[in-house]
Amino acid sequence: MPAPKNPFKQALSQGKRQIGCWMSFADGQLAEIMGTCGFDWLVIDGEHAPNDIRSIRDQLMALAASPSHPVVRVPVGETWMIKQVLDAGAQTVLVPIVESADQARELVRACHYPPKGVRGVGATAARATMFGSVSEYIQTADQEVCLLVQVENRAGMAALDEILQVEGIDGVFIGPADLSTDMGHQGNSAHPEVRAAIEDALKRIKAAGKAPGILGVTEDATQAYLDMGAQFLAVGIDVLILAQNARRLAAGWKAV
């Protein structure tokens, strides 16, 4: 039995738009709820949410029956972190703060078994193989791994064209908050200079044959990124969805 097909990777390769959402609660039950909402993909955020490998595993388990594809963002692009989330059953990995083609090549190696890469061979006892029941996992896993890299500062933008030449990268995600701050606009991703840089990057990513991605947390930003050609587009964050709607509900009824 081979490794499961990665429908998200396949959709990106076919140029299909994928609408997603960020998950920052670090909770399996919340992930299961989000998995019923109809998103194409959901980010399990290991960078800014209070996740560890066990909570990431639990959310992967919670999404196993969902049509929403889990994308695991690791805290940093360390080989051992990528190995752990792949062994836990992730097939799509998002890596923050990628600044060079050399760094991107090392990430590709981390996602692949030897001789192409350096991923440790120990998945037989892990969830990735359903504990040894996926007999041909090691022989077939590499082609189902989807690697997304985040370009989110001036160094990464300067190296973008070189990063886009790296074989094994499926998509490039632009991080508006970090980019705007690094450009001197302190999180103001709506600044015209930042918007122009984002639009230019998304177009270059698409022209290079990679999938361009981004996160929008306001209607204005999300529509702007959609118009710019974002292919895998996150349209919200679960924590903000709850907080904003709960505040609106409380304020509305207290005003009666």
LINMOQUI-V383477 format. One record per residue. N is the residue number from 1. PHI is phi in degrees with one decimal (* if undefined). OMEGA is omega in whole degrees, 0 to 359 (* if undefined). BURIAL is 1 if it has 9 or more other ideal C-beta (glycine too) atoms within 8 Angstrom, else 0. Layout:
n=N phi=PHI omega=OMEGA burial=BURIAL
n=N phi=PHI omega=OMEGA burial=BURIAL
This chain:
n=1 phi=* omega=181 burial=0
n=2 phi=-81.1 omega=175 burial=0
n=3 phi=-62.2 omega=179 burial=1
n=4 phi=-60.0 omega=175 burial=0
n=5 phi=-66.6 omega=179 burial=0
n=6 phi=-100.4 omega=185 burial=1
n=7 phi=-67.3 omega=179 burial=0
n=8 phi=-68.3 omega=177 burial=1
n=9 phi=-59.5 omega=180 burial=1
n=10 phi=-64.4 omega=180 burial=1
n=11 phi=-63.5 omega=178 burial=1
n=12 phi=-63.3 omega=181 burial=1
n=13 phi=-65.7 omega=179 burial=0
n=14 phi=-91.5 omega=178 burial=0
n=15 phi=77.9 omega=182 burial=0
n=16 phi=-80.1 omega=177 burial=0
n=17 phi=-71.1 omega=180 burial=0
n=18 phi=-126.0 omega=182 burial=1
n=19 phi=-99.1 omega=185 burial=1
n=20 phi=-131.0 omega=179 burial=1
n=21 phi=-150.5 omega=179 burial=1
n=22 phi=-86.2 omega=175 burial=1
n=23 phi=-119.7 omega=184 burial=1
n=24 phi=-122.0 omega=179 burial=1
n=25 phi=-78.4 omega=180 burial=1
n=26 phi=59.2 omega=186 burial=1
n=27 phi=-138.8 omega=182 burial=0
n=28 phi=-64.8 omega=181 burial=1
n=29 phi=-67.1 omega=177 burial=0
n=30 phi=-63.6 omega=178 burial=1
n=31 phi=-63.0 omega=179 burial=1
n=32 phi=-64.0 omega=176 burial=1
n=33 phi=-63.4 omega=180 burial=0
n=34 phi=-60.8 omega=179 burial=1
n=35 phi=-69.8 omega=178 burial=1
n=36 phi=-96.2 omega=191 burial=0
n=37 phi=-90.0 omega=175 burial=0
n=38 phi=98.7 omega=177 burial=0
n=39 phi=-71.2 omega=176 burial=1
n=40 phi=-73.1 omega=182 burial=1
n=41 phi=-148.7 omega=181 burial=1
n=42 phi=-135.9 omega=179 burial=1
n=43 phi=-89.1 omega=167 burial=1
n=44 phi=-92.7 omega=193 burial=1
n=45 phi=-90.7 omega=177 burial=1
n=46 phi=-90.5 omega=182 burial=1
n=47 phi=-89.1 omega=186 burial=1
n=48 phi=-109.4 omega=176 burial=0
n=49 phi=-93.4 omega=184 burial=1
n=50 phi=-79.1 omega=181 burial=0
n=51 phi=-98.2 omega=165 burial=1
n=52 phi=-133.1 omega=186 burial=0
n=53 phi=-64.0 omega=179 burial=0
n=54 phi=-71.8 omega=179 burial=0
n=55 phi=-71.1 omega=174 burial=1
n=56 phi=-63.6 omega=177 burial=1
n=57 phi=-57.5 omega=182 burial=1
n=58 phi=-63.4 omega=179 burial=1
n=59 phi=-72.9 omega=174 burial=1
n=60 phi=-61.9 omega=177 burial=1
n=61 phi=-64.9 omega=182 burial=1
n=62 phi=-65.8 omega=181 burial=1
n=63 phi=-95.0 omega=186 burial=1
n=64 phi=-59.8 omega=182 burial=0
n=65 phi=-94.5 omega=184 burial=0
n=66 phi=-93.6 omega=173 burial=1
n=67 phi=-73.4 omega=178 burial=0
n=68 phi=-77.1 omega=185 burial=1
n=69 phi=-85.1 omega=179 burial=1
n=70 phi=-79.5 omega=174 burial=1
n=71 phi=-115.3 omega=182 burial=1
n=72 phi=-98.0 omega=173 burial=1
n=73 phi=-92.8 omega=178 burial=1
n=74 phi=-82.0 omega=181 burial=1
n=75 phi=-62.5 omega=177 burial=0
n=76 phi=-146.7 omega=184 burial=1
n=77 phi=-84.1 omega=178 burial=1
n=78 phi=-91.8 omega=182 burial=0
n=79 phi=-56.9 omega=184 burial=1
n=80 phi=-69.3 omega=178 burial=0
n=81 phi=-69.6 omega=179 burial=1
n=82 phi=-63.5 omega=178 burial=1
n=83 phi=-58.7 omega=182 burial=1
n=84 phi=-64.8 omega=183 burial=1
n=85 phi=-71.8 omega=175 burial=1
n=86 phi=-66.2 omega=178 burial=1
n=87 phi=-65.0 omega=178 burial=1
n=88 phi=-75.0 omega=175 burial=1
n=89 phi=116.1 omega=176 burial=1
n=90 phi=-68.0 omega=173 burial=1
n=91 phi=-115.8 omega=178 burial=1
n=92 phi=-124.3 omega=185 burial=1
n=93 phi=-122.5 omega=177 burial=1
n=94 phi=-113.0 omega=185 burial=1
n=95 phi=-116.4 omega=181 burial=1
n=96 phi=-80.0 omega=169 burial=1
n=97 phi=52.1 omega=175 burial=1
n=98 phi=-96.5 omega=191 burial=1
n=99 phi=-121.7 omega=182 burial=1
n=100 phi=-156.5 omega=177 burial=1
n=101 phi=-66.6 omega=178 burial=1
n=102 phi=-61.4 omega=177 burial=0
n=103 phi=-63.1 omega=179 burial=1
n=104 phi=-62.4 omega=179 burial=1
n=105 phi=-64.0 omega=177 burial=1
n=106 phi=-65.8 omega=178 burial=1
n=107 phi=-67.2 omega=176 burial=1
n=108 phi=-60.1 omega=179 burial=1
n=109 phi=-62.4 omega=180 burial=1
n=110 phi=-65.0 omega=183 burial=1
n=111 phi=-90.3 omega=185 burial=1
n=112 phi=-124.1 omega=175 burial=1
n=113 phi=-75.0 omega=173 burial=1
n=114 phi=-59.3 omega=7 burial=0
n=115 phi=-86.1 omega=182 burial=0
n=116 phi=-72.8 omega=185 burial=0
n=117 phi=-136.7 omega=185 burial=1
n=118 phi=-127.8 omega=180 burial=0
n=119 phi=-62.2 omega=180 burial=1
n=120 phi=-66.3 omega=184 burial=0
n=121 phi=-96.2 omega=180 burial=0
n=122 phi=-147.7 omega=187 burial=0
n=123 phi=-74.7 omega=182 burial=1
n=124 phi=-58.3 omega=180 burial=0
n=125 phi=-95.5 omega=187 burial=0
n=126 phi=-114.3 omega=181 burial=1
n=127 phi=-66.5 omega=182 burial=1
n=128 phi=-56.0 omega=179 burial=1
n=129 phi=-99.1 omega=190 burial=1
n=130 phi=50.8 omega=173 burial=0
n=131 phi=60.5 omega=174 burial=0
n=132 phi=92.7 omega=183 burial=0
n=133 phi=-83.6 omega=176 burial=0
n=134 phi=-91.8 omega=193 burial=1
n=135 phi=-66.4 omega=183 burial=0
n=136 phi=-108.6 omega=183 burial=1
n=137 phi=-59.4 omega=185 burial=1
n=138 phi=-61.5 omega=181 burial=0
n=139 phi=-76.2 omega=188 burial=0
n=140 phi=-123.8 omega=187 burial=1
n=141 phi=-66.2 omega=187 burial=1
n=142 phi=-54.6 omega=185 burial=1
n=143 phi=-72.9 omega=179 burial=0
n=144 phi=-100.9 omega=178 burial=1
n=145 phi=-78.5 omega=178 burial=1
n=146 phi=-112.3 omega=181 burial=1
n=147 phi=-107.9 omega=177 burial=1
n=148 phi=-114.5 omega=179 burial=1
n=149 phi=-114.2 omega=180 burial=1
n=150 phi=-98.5 omega=172 burial=1
n=151 phi=-109.6 omega=191 burial=1
n=152 phi=-147.8 omega=172 burial=1
n=153 phi=-152.3 omega=185 burial=1
n=154 phi=-64.7 omega=179 burial=0
n=155 phi=-63.9 omega=179 burial=0
n=156 phi=-65.7 omega=179 burial=1
n=157 phi=-65.6 omega=179 burial=1
n=158 phi=-66.4 omega=181 burial=0
n=159 phi=-97.7 omega=189 burial=1
n=160 phi=-57.0 omega=183 burial=1
n=161 phi=-61.9 omega=177 burial=0
n=162 phi=-70.3 omega=177 burial=1
n=163 phi=-60.5 omega=182 burial=1
n=164 phi=-67.8 omega=178 burial=1
n=165 phi=-86.1 omega=184 burial=0
n=166 phi=-77.8 omega=178 burial=1
n=167 phi=-71.6 omega=179 burial=0
n=168 phi=107.1 omega=174 burial=1
n=169 phi=-93.4 omega=182 burial=1
n=170 phi=-90.8 omega=182 burial=1
n=171 phi=-155.4 omega=177 burial=1
n=172 phi=-124.7 omega=183 burial=1
n=173 phi=-105.8 omega=177 burial=1
n=174 phi=-89.9 omega=179 burial=1
n=175 phi=-97.0 omega=187 burial=1
n=176 phi=-63.6 omega=184 burial=1
n=177 phi=-67.4 omega=179 burial=1
n=178 phi=-65.0 omega=182 burial=1
n=179 phi=-62.0 omega=182 burial=1
n=180 phi=-63.3 omega=179 burial=1
n=181 phi=-67.4 omega=179 burial=1
n=182 phi=-67.0 omega=178 burial=1
n=183 phi=-82.6 omega=176 burial=1
n=184 phi=96.5 omega=183 burial=0
n=185 phi=-111.9 omega=168 burial=1
n=186 phi=45.6 omega=176 burial=0
n=187 phi=80.9 omega=180 burial=0
n=188 phi=-87.0 omega=183 burial=0
n=189 phi=-72.4 omega=177 burial=1
n=190 phi=-87.7 omega=179 burial=0
n=191 phi=-60.0 omega=183 burial=1
n=192 phi=-54.0 omega=179 burial=0
n=193 phi=-65.8 omega=180 burial=0
n=194 phi=-70.2 omega=178 burial=1
n=195 phi=-58.5 omega=180 burial=1
n=196 phi=-64.7 omega=179 burial=0
n=197 phi=-66.2 omega=179 burial=1
n=198 phi=-65.3 omega=181 burial=1
n=199 phi=-61.9 omega=179 burial=1
n=200 phi=-62.3 omega=181 burial=0
n=201 phi=-66.0 omega=180 burial=1
n=202 phi=-60.3 omega=180 burial=1
n=203 phi=-68.3 omega=179 burial=1
n=204 phi=-67.0 omega=179 burial=1
n=205 phi=-62.9 omega=180 burial=1
n=206 phi=-63.3 omega=181 burial=1
n=207 phi=-63.6 omega=180 burial=0
n=208 phi=-83.7 omega=179 burial=1
n=209 phi=85.6 omega=175 burial=0
n=210 phi=-103.6 omega=179 burial=1
n=211 phi=-86.7 omega=177 burial=1
n=212 phi=-88.2 omega=181 burial=1
n=213 phi=-135.7 omega=182 burial=1
n=214 phi=-169.8 omega=176 burial=1
n=215 phi=-117.3 omega=173 burial=1
n=216 phi=-116.4 omega=181 burial=1
n=217 phi=-116.2 omega=172 burial=0
n=218 phi=-129.1 omega=179 burial=0
n=219 phi=-60.1 omega=181 burial=0
n=220 phi=-61.8 omega=182 burial=0
n=221 phi=-65.9 omega=182 burial=1
n=222 phi=-62.1 omega=179 burial=1
n=223 phi=-65.3 omega=179 burial=1
n=224 phi=-62.5 omega=181 burial=1
n=225 phi=-68.3 omega=176 burial=1
n=226 phi=-62.1 omega=179 burial=0
n=227 phi=-66.1 omega=179 burial=0
n=228 phi=-77.5 omega=178 burial=1
n=229 phi=103.8 omega=177 burial=0
n=230 phi=-58.9 omega=181 burial=1
n=231 phi=-96.6 omega=173 burial=1
n=232 phi=-106.9 omega=191 burial=1
n=233 phi=-119.5 omega=173 burial=1
n=234 phi=-87.5 omega=189 burial=1
n=235 phi=-113.2 omega=179 burial=0
n=236 phi=177.6 omega=177 burial=1
n=237 phi=-127.5 omega=187 burial=1
n=238 phi=-56.1 omega=180 burial=1
n=239 phi=-61.6 omega=180 burial=0
n=240 phi=-69.5 omega=177 burial=1
n=241 phi=-59.8 omega=178 burial=1
n=242 phi=-67.4 omega=186 burial=0
n=243 phi=-62.6 omega=183 burial=0
n=244 phi=-67.4 omega=180 burial=0
n=245 phi=-71.6 omega=177 burial=0
n=246 phi=-66.4 omega=178 burial=0
n=247 phi=-65.1 omega=179 burial=0
n=248 phi=-64.3 omega=180 burial=0
n=249 phi=-63.9 omega=180 burial=0
n=250 phi=-63.0 omega=182 burial=0
n=251 phi=-64.1 omega=181 burial=0
n=252 phi=-63.7 omega=183 burial=0
n=253 phi=-80.5 omega=176 burial=0
n=254 phi=-72.5 omega=180 burial=0
n=255 phi=-85.3 omega=181 burial=0
n=256 phi=-71.7 omega=* burial=0
